[in-house]
Amino acid sequence: MNANAILILLYRYCLQLFSPHFRQEFAGEMEDLFRERLMLAAAHGRLTLLMFFARELTGLLAGGIRQRVYAWRIRPLLAAQSGSGVAVLTEYGWLWRKFLQAVALVILVGLFLFLAYWIYILFFFSFERPPRVQGIALGDLNGDGQLDAYLAIAPDGEPYVHPDYLLFNEGDGRFRDSGQDFGEAPSFSAKLGDVNGDDWPDIVVGWHGAKAYRNYGGGAFKVHYSVGDYQEGTYRVYVALADLNRDGNLDVFGAGCCGGGIPGNGGMQQLFYPTSQAWLGNGAGTFSTTGQSLGQLGSQAVALADLNGDGNPDAFLANSSRMDASGNSQRGVPNTIWFNDGQGNFSDSGQRLGQMESTAVTLGDVNGDGFLDAVVGNRGPDEIWLNDGQGNFHDSGQRLGRGLTRSLFLADLDGDGDLDLVVGGETSAQMWLNNGNGRLSQGQKISYDQYEAIALGDVTGDGIDDIFVAGVESYQVWRGAGDGRFIPDARTVFTTP
């Protein structure tokens, strides 16, 4: 059932406020007229449709309740006239009318709140929401020395599918759509790296599993390799790349989220728990699973690096949820660290860090002691966890910002030699500047649309990191000034080949 059909049903429901005689004579004609005007309004966009629907139902409710009140008010007059021929309204009749008017007002307010709720559900929750850019991967994909952008797109509402975009940088931060078709499966993450040994960066995408698009040279992507699939409970995968078994080839680590269940035999629910795992590459674009399942927590991000000083890339998992034995999702679970033995086999470090719903993580030496620390983005204040050099982390005590964090980037934004932080939220990015000892203070804040994502990199070619913002129709470059500030270029619609 589409949105228009539901609106017509709501209109028909509100017609019940009118008397049976009125509905018998006029309801069909009113509904036909409403259908015609609804189609005209829908042709002019969602906002016009919403305004029309609110106006029509407001008039309909007012008319229906007014008719009921008039009927109640005239009943004593008719009774008085039929009994004595003289219409006399007593004090009690006046009080009765006021009571009925109050009841009508309560009904009207209740119906308004009911309709407001369904209008919100119809127009802002599930129907016709724009596709969301889940993440942006920057890299020189066509060999011209400029950072190109791959946009991983996963819609939130209707339409439920939308292709990813590859944007070529034409220099000085001007981008055009490559025009290439990357299918219509939802993409939740993307990373760039040469997985087949031909010296061209390929694109690895996390969706319900993981896949890699092969770069045939010059940024021409024609086929993809299947990296690996997941069980049914892991329906979102967030990928990271590293040489996990030290054979010189890039491998893929997939953080999985979030668990689910389906009806099984005998009416019992069959549960599928989320998991994270790794696939090892042979250098020719073929991958094999290690067969290892890393926990059963829903993870929305992973960062790979040597955390304990043994030379092997370990995994820091940002976890968001846990599924219990009844199939219910519990939010707010600890983050976990898995140590790599050098062959791509991981062991749980036993650390349980934080109790927030974590959504992003990035690694870097924040406090200048030579060890990689972790910045964790949450649904709530973000956290900084400091590494002792052996892979043991402790809470710095800092709490940064609030709201939902979707992405994190560490880089020297102000040229003082230490790592600063960019936090990408739902509708804005906040800069945090480092004092050199790992203490961060608020810097500039920039805004964008809730369906857009950001990436940090030198897209203008001047040697200074910029912030690249993109949705499914347009992009904007915020040029880095080198002192922690960013200056916006005009928003630009994608140019086609």
SETORVEX-19919 format. One record per residue (C-alpha): x, y, z; residue in one letter. Coordinates in pm, 1 decimal, m for minus. Example, Ala and Ser with C-alpha at 12.3 -4.5 7.8 and 13.67 -1.06 7.14 Angstrom:
<pts>
PT          X          Y          Z   code
PT     1230.0     m450.0      780.0      A
PT     1367.0     m106.0      714.0      S
</pts>
This chain:
<pts>
PT          X          Y          Z   code
PT        0.0        0.0        0.0      M
PT      150.0      334.2     m105.5      N
PT      134.4      668.9       73.4      A
PT     m155.8      804.8     m136.3      N
PT     m373.2      503.1      m57.6      A
PT     m309.2      547.0      314.3      I
PT     m401.1      916.9      296.8      L
PT     m728.4      828.7      123.9      I
PT     m807.6      578.0      398.9      L
PT     m745.5      843.5      663.3      L
PT     m971.8     1086.7      478.2      Y
PT    m1244.4      820.8      456.6      R
PT    m1206.6      755.1      830.8      Y
PT    m1252.6     1124.4      913.3      C
PT    m1573.5     1132.9      706.9      L
PT    m1729.6      921.0      982.0      Q
PT    m1765.8     1242.1     1183.0      L
PT    m2055.9     1346.2      958.1      F
PT    m2408.1     1216.5     1003.4      S
PT    m2518.1      900.2      817.7      P
PT    m2760.7     1097.2      600.9      H
PT    m2490.4     1343.6      500.8      F
PT    m2243.3     1063.8      419.7      R
PT    m2498.4      876.7      213.3      Q
PT    m2556.2     1177.9       m8.8      E
PT    m2216.5     1351.2      m24.9      F
PT    m1932.8     1118.1       94.9      A
PT    m1870.4      953.7     m241.3      G
PT    m1850.9     1285.9     m423.1      E
PT    m1622.9     1432.9     m153.9      M
PT    m1387.4     1135.9     m170.9      E
PT    m1367.3     1147.0     m552.4      D
PT    m1283.2     1517.1     m537.6      L
PT    m1021.3     1450.9     m270.8      F
PT     m858.0     1183.2     m489.1      R
PT     m831.0     1420.5     m785.2      E
PT     m682.5     1702.0     m579.4      R
PT     m449.4     1459.0     m402.2      L
PT     m300.9     1343.4     m733.7      M
PT     m247.4     1703.7     m842.9      L
PT      m76.4     1792.2     m517.1      A
PT      144.9     1480.8     m530.4      A
PT      271.1     1583.5     m873.3      A
PT      418.4     1900.5     m719.7      H
PT      628.5     1726.4     m456.2      G
PT      612.0     1597.1     m102.4      R
PT      589.2     1937.7       69.9      L
PT      294.0     2046.5     m142.6      T
PT      124.4     1712.0      m78.4      L
PT      174.3     1747.1      296.5      L
PT       33.4     2101.4      304.7      M
PT     m268.0     1997.7       96.7      F
PT     m340.0     1696.7      318.1      F
PT     m317.0     1901.4      638.4      A
PT     m545.9     2170.3      495.9      R
PT     m806.1     1922.4      370.2      E
PT     m823.4     1724.6      692.9      L
PT     m838.6     2035.7      906.7      T
PT    m1141.1     2153.6      710.3      G
PT    m1294.4     1807.9      716.0      L
PT    m1258.1     1769.2     1091.4      L
PT    m1392.1     2118.0     1160.4      A
PT    m1692.6     2062.3      934.0      G
PT    m1776.1     1721.8     1077.5      G
PT    m1755.4     1828.9     1439.7      I
PT    m1945.0     2150.9     1365.6      R
PT    m2227.8     1948.0     1212.5      Q
PT    m2244.9     1725.8     1522.3      R
PT    m2251.4     2026.4     1755.1      V
PT    m2528.0     2195.1     1552.0      Y
PT    m2731.3     1876.5     1569.7      A
PT    m2694.3     1861.6     1948.4      W
PT    m2777.3     2230.8     1987.1      R
PT    m3094.9     2220.6     1779.5      I
PT    m3237.5     1909.4     1947.0      R
PT    m3373.3     2101.9     2256.8      P
PT    m3533.5     2356.1     2025.1      L
PT    m3711.6     2088.5     1827.2      L
PT    m3826.9     1918.2     2145.6      A
PT    m3955.9     2244.3     2294.4      A
PT    m4131.9     2339.8     1971.7      Q
PT    m4304.4     2002.4     1938.4      S
PT    m4416.4     2008.5     2305.3      G
PT    m4548.0     2361.0     2358.7      S
PT    m4495.2     2548.3     2038.5      G
PT    m4254.1     2785.1     2214.0      V
PT    m3873.9     2738.3     2207.6      A
PT    m3738.2     2805.7     2552.9      V
PT    m3372.6     2726.6     2634.9      L
PT    m3314.7     2691.6     3004.6      T
PT    m2997.2     2748.8     3199.0      E
PT    m2940.7     2373.0     3199.4      Y
PT    m2960.8     2368.2     2820.7      G
PT    m2686.3     2630.4     2803.4      W
PT    m2463.1     2424.0     3030.5      L
PT    m2534.6     2115.4     2821.5      W
PT    m2424.8     2292.8     2505.3      R
PT    m2102.5     2407.7     2667.4      K
PT    m2030.1     2051.7     2779.7      F
PT    m2084.0     1917.2     2427.4      L
PT    m1859.2     2186.3     2281.9      Q
PT    m1584.6     2092.5     2529.6      A
PT    m1618.8     1725.5     2432.8      V
PT    m1598.5     1819.1     2065.8      A
PT    m1283.3     2021.1     2132.3      L
PT    m1119.3     1726.3     2310.5      V
PT    m1211.3     1498.2     2019.8      I
PT    m1071.3     1747.9     1770.5      L
PT     m741.2     1780.5     1958.4      V
PT     m713.0     1402.0     1989.4      G
PT     m775.0     1350.5     1619.6      L
PT     m527.1     1623.8     1535.5      F
PT     m255.8     1454.2     1742.4      L
PT     m344.2     1117.2     1587.7      F
PT     m319.4     1257.9     1236.1      L
PT       m1.6     1450.2     1317.1      A
PT      158.5     1123.4     1427.6      Y
PT       62.9      943.3     1108.1      W
PT      167.4     1235.7      892.4      I
PT      510.3     1216.8     1058.4      Y
PT      528.1      842.2      997.1      I
PT      419.8      875.3      634.2      L
PT      631.1     1169.0      528.1      F
PT      934.6     1175.7      752.4      F
PT      992.9      819.9      869.4      F
PT      940.0      556.5      603.4      S
PT      828.3      696.5      267.9      F
PT     1036.0      856.0       m4.6      E
PT     1334.1      947.4      209.0      R
PT     1643.1     1031.5        2.5      P
PT     1922.8      775.8      m18.5      P
PT     2196.1      830.7      239.7      R
PT     2566.5      840.0      161.6      V
PT     2703.1      604.4      426.3      Q
PT     3068.1      674.3      366.6      G
PT     3320.0      825.5      124.8      I
PT     3653.6      672.7       22.8      A
PT     3912.8      911.9     m125.5      L
PT     4199.5      797.6     m348.8      G
PT     4359.1      844.8     m690.1      D
PT     4167.2      587.4     m891.9      L
PT     4251.3      703.7    m1246.4      N
PT     4619.7      785.9    m1203.4      G
PT     4605.3     1161.6    m1261.6      D
PT     4744.4     1257.4     m921.0      G
PT     4411.6     1388.5     m787.8      Q
PT     4200.8     1235.2     m510.5      L
PT     3881.1     1087.0     m651.5      D
PT     3577.0      996.4     m440.6      A
PT     3376.3      676.1     m414.1      Y
PT     3036.8      720.8     m246.3      L
PT     2892.1      418.6      m63.8      A
PT     2513.4      461.8      m65.9      I
PT     2245.3      275.7      127.9      A
PT     1890.1      416.1      120.6      P
PT     1691.1      461.3      443.4      D
PT     1340.4      451.4      293.4      G
PT     1190.1      435.6      m55.7      E
PT     1341.8      380.2     m305.7      P
PT     1519.6       92.7     m135.8      Y
PT     1804.7       64.7     m385.8      V
PT     2041.2      323.5     m529.5      H
PT     2374.4      278.1     m710.8      P
PT     2703.1      394.7     m562.4      D
PT     2878.6      687.1     m730.2      Y
PT     3237.8      725.8     m845.0      L
PT     3338.2     1091.8     m884.0      L
PT     3655.3     1185.8    m1070.1      F
PT     3847.7     1489.2     m946.9      N
PT     3927.3     1719.3    m1237.9      E
PT     4166.8     1929.5    m1033.8      G
PT     4128.4     2198.6     m768.8      D
PT     3844.1     2008.7     m604.5      G
PT     3609.6     2002.2     m906.3      R
PT     3436.8     1665.5     m948.2      F
PT     3236.1     1494.3    m1220.1      R
PT     3033.9     1174.1    m1219.2      D
PT     3227.7      893.2    m1387.0      S
PT     2900.7      754.0    m1523.0      G
PT     2991.3      397.5    m1422.6      Q
PT     2733.4      149.5    m1298.5      D
PT     2802.8       m6.5     m958.6      F
PT     2475.0     m191.2     m924.1      G
PT     2193.4     m117.1     m683.8      E
PT     2279.0     m320.5     m375.0      A
PT     2308.0     m117.9      m52.1      P
PT     2663.8      m21.8       45.8      S
PT     2749.3       56.1      408.0      F
PT     3122.7      118.3      375.0      S
PT     3403.3      135.0      119.2      A
PT     3783.7      119.4      125.0      K
PT     4042.8      152.3     m153.3      L
PT     4341.0      m76.1     m210.4      G
PT     4513.6     m294.7     m469.7      D
PT     4373.7     m641.9     m399.8      V
PT     4485.2     m810.6     m724.5      N
PT     4845.1     m692.7     m756.6      G
PT     4818.5     m485.7    m1076.1      D
PT     4920.8     m157.0     m906.8      D
PT     4577.2       m0.8     m955.2      W
PT     4365.2       69.5     m645.8      P
PT     4048.3     m139.1     m637.7      D
PT     3729.9      m67.3     m439.7      I
PT     3623.7     m296.8     m154.9      V
PT     3262.3     m249.3      m47.7      V
PT     3082.7     m375.1      260.0      G
PT     2716.9     m463.6      212.2      W
PT     2550.0     m790.0      334.0      H
PT     2891.9     m940.5      278.9      G
PT     3195.0     m788.1      108.5      A
PT     3288.6     m746.8     m256.3      K
PT     3570.1     m582.9     m453.0      A
PT     3538.0     m389.0     m778.1      Y
PT     3841.8     m437.2    m1000.8      R
PT     4018.5     m133.9    m1144.5      N
PT     4117.2     m217.8    m1503.0      Y
PT     4332.7       93.4    m1523.9      G
PT     4252.0      460.7    m1554.5      G
PT     3961.0      426.7    m1314.3      G
PT     3758.1      186.2    m1530.5      A
PT     3566.2      m58.8    m1310.2      F
PT     3383.5     m336.8    m1492.2      K
PT     3352.1     m645.0    m1271.1      V
PT     3372.8     m730.5     m904.1      H
PT     3521.9    m1008.6     m698.4      Y
PT     3313.8    m1172.1     m428.2      S
PT     3513.9    m1138.8     m109.5      V
PT     3275.9    m1323.7      121.4      G
PT     2921.5    m1363.3      245.6      D
PT     2773.9    m1353.1      591.2      Y
PT     2510.2    m1548.7      774.1      Q
PT     2162.8    m1397.8      778.4      E
PT     2206.5    m1215.3     1108.7      G
PT     2485.6     m994.6      976.2      T
PT     2314.6     m769.4      730.7      Y
PT     2551.9     m469.5      748.1      R
PT     2925.1     m505.4      697.7      V
PT     3189.9     m238.1      759.6      Y
PT     3521.1     m319.3      591.8      V
PT     3886.0     m239.7      658.5      A
PT     4199.4     m343.1      464.4      L
PT     4541.4     m461.4      585.3      A
PT     4792.7     m740.3      529.4      D
PT     4670.3     m957.8      814.6      L
PT     4893.1    m1264.3      754.2      N
PT     5206.9    m1081.0      637.2      R
PT     5223.0    m1241.2      293.0      D
PT     5240.2     m908.7      109.0      G
PT     4876.2     m917.1       m4.9      N
PT     4586.1     m705.8      114.8      L
PT     4325.1     m886.6      321.3      D
PT     3975.6     m777.1      421.7      V
PT     3835.2     m750.1      772.6      F
PT     3457.0     m720.4      801.7      G
PT     3284.3     m583.5     1111.7      A
PT     2929.5     m720.8     1115.4      G
PT     2604.4     m583.8     1250.4      C
PT     2338.2     m642.5     1391.1      C
PT     2157.0     m979.2     1431.6      G
PT     1803.3    m1097.6     1364.5      G
PT     1561.2    m1387.5     1365.3      G
PT     1316.5    m1568.0     1136.8      I
PT     1034.5    m1814.2     1214.7      P
PT     1165.1    m2169.3     1233.6      G
PT     1015.1    m2515.4     1258.0      N
PT      730.2    m2554.9     1504.2      G
PT      682.6    m2181.8     1531.1      G
PT     1010.6    m2134.8     1719.9      M
PT     1217.5    m1836.9     1618.7      Q
PT     1553.3    m1913.3     1458.9      Q
PT     1810.5    m1657.9     1573.1      L
PT     2110.0    m1538.3     1373.9      F
PT     2374.9    m1361.1     1576.0      Y
PT     2604.6    m1099.1     1420.1      P
PT     2974.3    m1165.6     1390.3      T
PT     3294.9    m1015.7     1255.7      S
PT     3548.0    m1206.8     1050.1      Q
PT     3843.2    m1181.8      812.8      A
PT     3906.9    m1292.5      455.2      W
PT     4262.3    m1351.4      334.1      L
PT     4360.3    m1241.9      m16.8      G
PT     4594.7    m1433.0     m247.8      N
PT     4704.6    m1121.1     m436.1      G
PT     4502.8    m1209.9     m746.6      A
PT     4162.1    m1093.5     m627.1      G
PT     4054.9    m1420.4     m466.6      T
PT     3973.6    m1441.1      m96.9      F
PT     3922.1    m1721.8      151.3      S
PT     3768.3    m1701.3      494.8      T
PT     3975.9    m1782.0      800.4      T
PT     3667.6    m1955.2      939.3      G
PT     3699.8    m1760.1     1261.5      Q
PT     3402.0    m1580.0     1416.0      S
PT     3508.5    m1284.3     1629.7      L
PT     3241.0    m1252.3     1895.2      G
PT     2866.1    m1204.7     1863.1      Q
PT     2837.3     m829.9     1913.2      L
PT     2694.2     m596.0     1652.8      G
PT     2989.8     m387.8     1530.9      S
PT     2950.5      m70.8     1324.6      Q
PT     3318.6        7.8     1266.3      A
PT     3665.5     m144.8     1283.4      V
PT     4015.2        4.0     1276.1      A
PT     4324.2     m207.8     1199.0      L
PT     4677.2     m132.5     1325.1      A
PT     4955.5     m277.8     1541.2      D
PT     4829.4     m200.8     1891.2      L
PT     5059.1     m420.1     2104.8      N
PT     5394.2     m367.0     1932.7      G
PT     5443.0     m711.8     1776.2      D
PT     5427.9     m587.1     1416.8      G
PT     5090.3     m745.5     1332.2      N
PT     4774.6     m546.4     1256.2      P
PT     4522.0     m591.7     1535.3      D
PT     4150.8     m501.9     1533.2      A
PT     3970.0     m242.8     1743.9      F
PT     3595.3     m307.2     1712.3      L
PT     3340.9      m32.4     1782.8      A
PT     3034.7     m221.4     1905.7      N
PT     2678.9      m94.2     1917.4      S
PT     2445.9     m376.3     2023.3      S
PT     2397.7     m727.5     2152.3      R
PT     2114.8     m969.7     2068.7      M
PT     1982.0    m1167.8     2363.6      D
PT     1841.6    m1521.3     2366.5      A
PT     1492.2    m1389.4     2288.5      S
PT     1607.9    m1207.0     1977.0      G
PT     1584.0     m861.1     2133.7      N
PT     1853.6     m602.8     2062.5      S
PT     2030.0     m446.8     2362.9      Q
PT     2198.7     m114.6     2296.9      R
PT     2516.3        6.4     2461.1      G
PT     2780.4     m266.6     2482.5      V
PT     3158.3     m252.8     2537.8      P
PT     3409.0     m215.9     2256.8      N
PT     3656.7     m500.9     2207.3      T
PT     4017.6     m547.6     2094.9      I
PT     4140.0     m854.2     1909.5      W
PT     4512.8     m932.3     1880.8      F
PT     4650.7    m1083.3     1557.7      N
PT     4907.9    m1365.7     1572.2      D
PT     5058.0    m1269.9     1234.5      G
PT     4870.7    m1539.4     1042.4      Q
PT     4534.1    m1365.4     1040.5      G
PT     4411.3    m1549.4     1350.6      N
PT     4269.4    m1323.6     1621.1      F
PT     4239.2    m1370.0     1996.9      S
PT     4020.1    m1167.2     2231.0      D
PT     4233.2     m936.5     2447.2      S
PT     3966.9     m953.9     2716.9      G
PT     3930.3     m577.8     2733.2      Q
PT     3580.0     m429.7     2751.2      R
PT     3593.6      m57.3     2684.7      L
PT     3298.7      172.6     2749.7      G
PT     2924.8      113.7     2764.7      Q
PT     2800.5      340.8     2487.4      M
PT     2642.8      255.2     2152.9      E
PT     2957.2      302.0     1941.8      S
PT     2939.2      384.0     1572.8      T
PT     3290.7      484.8     1460.6      A
PT     3657.4      443.5     1555.0      V
PT     3991.4      577.6     1435.0      T
PT     4348.3      517.2     1557.7      L
PT     4637.1      760.1     1602.3      G
PT     4892.0      886.6     1853.5      D
PT     4680.3     1152.5     2020.8      V
PT     4899.2     1227.2     2325.1      N
PT     5240.4     1209.7     2155.8      G
PT     5386.0      910.8     2345.9      D
PT     5451.4      705.2     2032.2      G
PT     5163.1      460.1     2080.1      F
PT     4840.7      438.1     1882.3      L
PT     4538.8      559.3     2077.9      D
PT     4173.3      515.3     1986.7      A
PT     3904.9      778.1     1934.4      V
PT     3562.5      616.3     1956.1      V
PT     3249.7      781.8     1814.9      G
PT     2922.2      713.2     1993.7      N
PT     2554.6      784.0     1999.3      R
PT     2634.3     1035.3     2269.1      G
PT     2967.2     1186.9     2383.4      P
PT     3274.3     1053.4     2202.2      D
PT     3565.4      901.9     2396.9      E
PT     3946.2      886.6     2375.8      I
PT     4116.7      566.3     2493.0      W
PT     4493.7      586.8     2551.9      L
PT     4727.9      296.4     2470.1      N
PT     5014.8      195.8     2703.4      D
PT     5211.8       43.5     2413.8      G
PT     5114.6     m314.1     2501.4      Q
PT     4765.5     m284.6     2359.3      G
PT     4607.7     m204.1     2694.8      N
PT     4375.5       95.5     2682.8      F
PT     4253.7      327.4     2957.2      H
PT     3995.9      601.5     2947.7      D
PT     4141.7      951.3     2906.2      S
PT     3834.2     1093.7     3076.8      G
PT     3760.0     1328.4     2790.0      Q
PT     3405.7     1344.4     2653.1      R
PT     3367.6     1518.9     2320.9      L
PT     3040.1     1658.8     2189.2      G
PT     2706.2     1482.0     2186.2      R
PT     2458.8     1333.0     1941.0      G
PT     2534.6     1061.4     1685.4      L
PT     2882.1     1032.9     1535.6      T
PT     2900.1      878.8     1189.1      R
PT     3269.4      923.0     1101.5      S
PT     3603.4     1022.3     1257.1      L
PT     3929.8     1153.4     1108.3      F
PT     4264.8     1227.2     1274.5      L
PT     4504.6     1467.8     1102.2      A
PT     4716.3     1772.9     1176.6      D
PT     4465.9     2043.9     1085.8      L
PT     4651.1     2349.4     1221.1      D
PT     5013.8     2267.2     1131.6      G
PT     5148.9     2237.0     1486.7      D
PT     5266.8     1876.4     1448.8      G
PT     5002.7     1693.1     1654.0      D
PT     4687.6     1509.8     1556.5      L
PT     4361.0     1699.8     1559.9      D
PT     4017.6     1547.4     1515.8      L
PT     3725.1     1586.9     1276.6      V
PT     3396.1     1439.8     1398.6      V
PT     3130.4     1384.1     1133.7      G
PT     2783.7     1387.1     1287.2      G
PT     2431.6     1363.4     1145.4      E
PT     2414.1     1719.5     1010.3      T
PT     2744.3     1883.9     1104.5      S
PT     3117.2     1824.9     1144.6      A
PT     3301.3     1948.7     1452.4      Q
PT     3676.3     2021.3     1458.9      M
PT     3867.8     1944.9     1779.0      W
PT     4218.6     2094.1     1808.7      L
PT     4492.4     1917.0     2005.3      N
PT     4712.5     2107.2     2253.8      N
PT     4997.0     1858.2     2196.0      G
PT     4929.6     1653.9     2509.0      N
PT     4612.8     1485.8     2389.2      G
PT     4368.9     1742.9     2530.2      R
PT     4122.6     1858.4     2265.2      L
PT     3929.9     2184.3     2246.4      S
PT     3644.8     2280.6     2015.7      Q
PT     3725.6     2445.1     1687.4      G
PT     3519.8     2526.5     1379.8      Q
PT     3186.3     2363.0     1303.6      K
PT     3041.2     2315.4      955.1      I
PT     2692.4     2204.1      853.3      S
PT     2552.1     1980.5      580.1      Y
PT     2243.2     1773.8      497.8      D
PT     2149.5     1468.1      704.9      Q
PT     2175.4     1241.6      399.4      Y
PT     2531.3     1349.9      316.6      E
PT     2866.8     1218.9      438.7      A
PT     3213.4     1369.0      472.2      I
PT     3573.5     1269.1      405.2      A
PT     3906.0     1434.5      490.6      L
PT     4181.0     1467.0      231.0      G
PT     4365.0     1707.5        3.4      D
PT     4115.5     1723.8     m282.5      V
PT     4235.1     2068.8     m401.4      T
PT     4599.6     1965.8     m447.1      G
PT     4755.4     2241.5     m234.9      D
PT     4907.7     2008.0       24.8      G
PT     4650.0     2091.1      294.0      I
PT     4368.7     1860.3      398.3      D
PT     4019.7     1965.0      294.7      D
PT     3675.1     1842.1      394.0      I
PT     3475.0     1686.6      111.6      F
PT     3096.5     1674.2      161.5      V
PT     2873.4     1480.3      m79.1      A
PT     2517.8     1356.5     m121.6      G
PT     2358.7     1178.7     m415.5      V
PT     2309.9     1494.4     m623.4      E
PT     2573.1     1750.0     m523.3      S
PT     2897.7     1805.8     m335.8      Y
PT     3079.1     2083.7     m151.4      Q
PT     3447.9     2133.7      m76.1      V
PT     3559.8     2307.0      241.9      W
PT     3915.8     2418.0      170.3      R
PT     4165.0     2375.9      451.1      G
PT     4338.5     2699.4      545.3      A
PT     4617.5     2517.0      731.0      G
PT     4536.5     2678.3     1064.7      D
PT     4245.7     2455.9     1165.3      G
PT     3987.7     2654.1      969.0      R
PT     3798.9     2551.8      654.3      F
PT     3659.0     2785.7      389.6      I
PT     3355.8     2671.1      186.0      P
PT     3336.7     2660.1     m190.6      D
PT     2994.2     2689.9     m353.9      A
PT     2782.5     2376.0     m354.4      R
PT     2801.8     2208.1     m695.2      T
PT     2575.9     1960.3     m875.1      V
PT     2758.7     1659.2    m1020.8      F
PT     2860.4     1711.4    m1382.0      T
PT     2813.6     1408.6    m1608.8      T
PT     3061.1     1279.3    m1872.6      P
</pts>
